[in-house]
């Protein structure tokens, strides 16, 4: 090889050595395995409704669309406090008990008009109420059926005539202490409350059958 060509080759090699070496390409990080989305919590009674109650009612009522099946819409808990006109502190105790039972902050109800016979003035606090929907509604009804009602002394079943003709059912509870959330040592007075179950049924029979399939123990 001629000397000039050798010098040319050497100069190219020197130039290559002088060039800064490129950093090796970063290795692509191994893709992390996709995490499974957290399973959405569904109350036990709601699963029972979707898997058992809906097919049963569709067959019994001859329905073709599952959306036509009667369903629970809301549950309303209400405590009336006639004593609040003389003892305003009873409102605080009642709302505390109702909050423990429902898990929500109750709304204080006020008198809409004055009644002289009962020494009642318009705007005076006379009770407390709370409305349950969605998961809380199913959880409360499940607890009411399987835990609370069996704790009633000499329980003979829920009254089967407490429907209003429009698919709504109301049951009265004489003592709030049957709920497991109530601490006996913190109760200043035994109070009752009303539990109203509002359904989309258009008749008493449809609402009763819905509640029967959900497990409400109606008396004979």
C-alpha positions in Angstrom: 0.0 0.0 0.0 1.4 3.5 -0.9 2.5 5.6 2.0 0.0 8.4 1.3 -2.9 5.9 1.4 -1.5 4.5 4.7 -1.4 8.0 6.2 -4.9 8.6 5.0 -6.2 5.4 6.6 -4.4 6.2 9.9 -5.8 9.8 9.9 -9.3 8.3 9.6 -8.7 5.9 12.4 -7.3 8.7 14.6 -10.4 10.9 13.8 -12.7 8.0 14.9 -10.8 7.7 18.2 -11.0 11.4 18.8 -14.8 11.5 18.3 -16.7 11.1 21.6 -18.2 7.7 21.9 -21.9 7.7 21.8 -23.5 6.4 25.0 -25.1 3.1 24.4 -28.8 3.3 24.0 -30.7 2.9 27.1 -32.4 -0.5 27.3 -36.1 -0.2 27.3 -37.4 -0.9 30.7 -39.5 -4.0 30.8 -43.1 -3.0 30.8 -44.7 -3.5 34.1 -47.6 -6.0 34.1 -50.9 -4.2 34.0 -52.4 -4.1 37.4 -55.8 -5.6 37.7 -58.4 -2.9 38.5 -59.7 -3.1 42.0 -62.9 -5.0 42.2 -65.9 -2.8 42.9 -67.6 -3.5 46.1 -71.2 -4.7 45.7 -73.4 -5.3 48.8 -74.5 -8.8 49.4 -78.2 -8.0 49.2 -77.7 -6.1 45.9 -76.1 -9.2 44.4 -79.0 -11.3 45.6 -81.4 -8.9 44.0 -79.6 -9.0 40.6 -78.9 -12.7 40.6 -82.0 -14.2 42.2 -84.8 -11.6 42.7 -84.8 -10.2 39.2 -85.1 -13.5 37.3 -87.7 -14.7 39.7 -89.9 -11.6 39.4 -89.5 -11.6 35.6 -90.9 -15.2 35.5 -93.7 -14.6 38.0 -94.9 -11.2 36.5 -94.3 -12.2 32.9 -91.9 -9.3 32.2 -89.4 -9.3 29.3 -87.3 -6.3 30.3 -85.3 -6.4 33.5 -85.8 -2.7 33.9 -89.5 -3.3 34.5 -88.8 -5.4 37.6 -89.8 -3.6 40.9 -86.7 -2.3 42.7 -85.7 -0.5 45.8 -85.4 3.3 45.4 -84.6 4.6 48.9 -85.1 4.0 52.6 -86.1 6.9 54.9 -85.5 6.8 58.6 -87.5 9.2 60.7 -87.7 10.0 64.4 -90.5 12.2 65.6 -89.9 14.3 68.8 -92.9 15.8 70.3 -91.0 16.3 73.5 -88.6 18.7 71.7 -91.0 21.6 72.4 -90.2 21.3 76.1 -86.7 19.6 75.9 -84.6 21.0 73.0 -81.7 18.8 74.0 -83.6 15.7 72.9 -83.0 16.8 69.2 -79.2 16.4 69.8 -79.6 13.0 71.3 -81.9 11.8 68.6 -79.7 13.0 65.7 -76.7 11.3 67.4 -78.6 8.0 67.6 -79.8 8.3 64.0 -76.4 9.1 62.7 -74.9 6.0 64.4 -77.7 3.8 62.9 -77.5 5.2 59.4 -73.9 6.3 59.0 -75.1 9.7 57.6 -75.7 13.0 59.2 -79.5 13.4 59.8 -81.6 16.4 58.8 -83.5 18.2 61.5 -87.2 18.5 60.6 -89.2 21.6 61.6 -92.9 22.3 62.2 -94.6 23.7 59.0 -97.3 25.5 60.9 -98.3 26.5 64.5 -100.8 24.3 66.4 -101.9 25.9 69.7 -103.4 22.6 71.0 -100.0 21.0 71.1 -98.1 24.2 72.0 -96.3 24.0 68.7 -95.0 27.0 66.9 -94.0 27.2 63.3 -90.2 26.6 62.7 -89.6 24.6 65.9 -87.5 21.5 65.5 -89.7 18.4 66.0 -87.7 15.5 64.6 -84.8 14.1 62.5 -84.7 12.1 59.3 -82.1 10.6 57.0 -82.5 9.2 53.5 -80.4 6.2 52.3 -79.8 5.3 48.6 -77.5 3.0 46.7 -75.1 0.8 48.6 -76.0 2.3 52.0 -79.6 1.4 51.3 -78.8 -2.3 50.6 -76.4 -2.5 53.5 -79.0 -1.1 55.9 -81.8 -3.3 54.8 -79.5 -6.4 55.0 -78.6 -5.4 58.6 -82.2 -4.7 59.4 -83.4 -8.1 58.2 -80.6 -10.3 59.5 -79.4 -8.5 62.7 -81.8 -5.9 64.0 -85.3 -7.4 63.7 -84.3 -10.8 65.3 -83.2 -8.8 68.4 -86.8 -7.6 69.0 -88.2 -9.4 72.0 -91.0 -11.9 71.1 -90.6 -11.0 67.4 -93.5 -12.5 65.4 -92.5 -11.2 62.0 -92.8 -7.8 60.3 -96.4 -6.5 59.8 -97.7 -7.5 56.3 -100.3 -4.7 56.2 -98.1 -1.6 56.4 -98.2 -0.8 52.7 -99.6 2.4 51.4 -101.0 1.1 48.1 -98.2 2.7 46.0 -95.5 0.2 46.6 -94.1 1.8 49.8 -93.7 -0.1 53.1 -93.3 1.4 56.6 -92.4 -0.4 59.8 -92.3 1.1 63.2 -89.5 0.3 65.7 -90.3 1.0 69.3 -86.7 1.0 70.7 -83.6 2.3 69.0 -81.5 0.2 71.2 -82.1 -2.9 69.1 -79.6 -1.5 66.6 -76.1 -2.9 67.4 -74.5 0.6 66.8 -76.3 2.1 69.8 -74.3 2.2 73.0 -76.7 1.5 76.0 -74.6 3.6 78.3 -75.0 6.6 76.1 -78.8 6.5 75.7 -80.7 9.1 77.6 -84.1 7.9 76.7 -85.8 5.0 74.8 -87.1 6.4 71.5 -88.8 4.8 68.5 -88.3 5.4 64.8 -90.0 4.7 61.5 -88.3 2.9 58.6 -90.0 3.6 55.2 -88.9 1.4 52.3 -89.7 3.1 48.9 -89.9 0.8 45.9 -90.8 1.3 42.2 -93.6 -1.3 42.5 -97.1 0.0 41.5 -99.0 -2.2 43.9 -98.9 -3.7 47.4 -98.5 -7.2 46.0 -95.5 -6.3 43.9 -93.8 -4.5 46.7 -94.5 -7.3 49.2 -93.2 -10.0 46.8 -90.0 -7.9 46.2 -89.4 -7.6 50.0 -90.2 -11.3 50.6 -87.6 -12.4 48.0 -85.0 -10.0 49.6 -85.6 -11.8 53.0 -88.1 -9.5 54.9 -89.7 -11.9 57.5 -93.4 -11.0 57.2 -95.7 -12.3 60.0 -98.6 -14.6 59.2 
